[in-house]
Amino acid sequence: MTKEKQILQFMEKLNISREEAEQLFLDDQEDYIGTDGEEMTSKAKDLKRYEKGEKPRKKMEKERKVDFDKKFLLTEISSCLEDIEDLEIISMKNEVELSFKFKSSNYTLKLTKHRSKKTE
């Protein structure tokens, strides 16, 4: 498309004057995007880009914290349950759950420690 056709097309489609259309044509030829656009482009170049690396990250292994109060309570509860006839303690999962069998049914007792409300 020739320069003149491009300018006429800008004038028609964008409803601008001939001077504005000529300036737009020159800016397109020079790849100029205005002072604001140039400023944003320079800022974008300064931004750090985080890209995924080729080698996988090492997974951090957290050491599980044992709640000794809960462990004590579940141990006491299990010793009380042992005195009941027809009750068989199956397992104690950490300090969280106590599984047992009473008569012909299986049960699980789960101990939950609630956090105290935060004060502002």
DAJO-V109065 format. One record per backbone hydrogen bond with DSSP energy under -1.0 kcal/mol. CO is the residue of the C=O (numbers start at 1). NH is the residue of the N-H. If there is no record, write none. Layout:
BEGIN
((CO & NH) (CO & NH))
END
This chain:
BEGIN
((2 & 6) (3 & 7) (4 & 8) (5 & 9) (6 & 10) (7 & 11) (8 & 12) (9 & 13) (10 & 14) (17 & 21) (18 & 22) (19 & 23) (20 & 24) (21 & 25) (22 & 26) (23 & 27) (24 & 28) (25 & 29) (26 & 30) (27 & 32) (34 & 38) (35 & 39) (36 & 40) (37 & 41) (38 & 42) (39 & 43) (40 & 44) (41 & 45) (67 & 71) (68 & 72) (69 & 73) (70 & 74) (71 & 75) (72 & 76) (73 & 77) (74 & 78) (75 & 79) (76 & 80) (77 & 81) (78 & 82) (81 & 84) (84 & 87) (86 & 103) (88 & 101) (91 & 99) (93 & 96) (93 & 97) (96 & 111) (97 & 93) (98 & 109) (99 & 90) (99 & 91) (100 & 107) (101 & 88) (102 & 105) (105 & 102) (107 & 100) (109 & 98))
END
